Amino acid sequence: MAMKMIISILKDDDTDAVSDALVDQGHHVTRIASSGGFLRQGRSTLMIGVPAEEVDQAIQIVNENCVPTIEPMMRKATVFVLNVEYFEQI
């Protein structure tokens, strides 16, 4: 089975809602505290391992569970999708 790693960097305020929604849909999520952006605001990085065919669904969950931004230049999240060559749970 082909696997992908989604790395999503989002505001701390959105992290719980996004994580909970992903877990509710059966995805495994690892949260890493991080900082960055304007004024070094609080950010979280979510690492989400998914089968390749579930990438679009997972990204949609991230999008739907982030609070809409008021400022036009502000982003809800930054998302990277990487190929996973090997995957094992121990």
Phi, psi and omega in degrees: 000129179284131181245154176231153174246120175260126175249118183239122179254120184217170180294146179305324182298334182265347190299313182296314181297316180294312180301313180298318180294320178295315179296320178301331179267009174091011180271150176264130186232135172243128182255133177235125177289138180210174176217160179163183179078193183299128180060022178053046181296157180296132179225159172229147176248125176256131173252122186234114177267124183221152169298148185307323183286352180255006182300310182300319179297316181294318178295322177298320177298317178300311182300316184287340185252008171266140178294133178302144180273146178271321182280133185297330182270354182275135180259151175288313184201158170247129187236131174242141176239121184242148173286143177249117182283325182216142181216133177207137173255130183242000000 
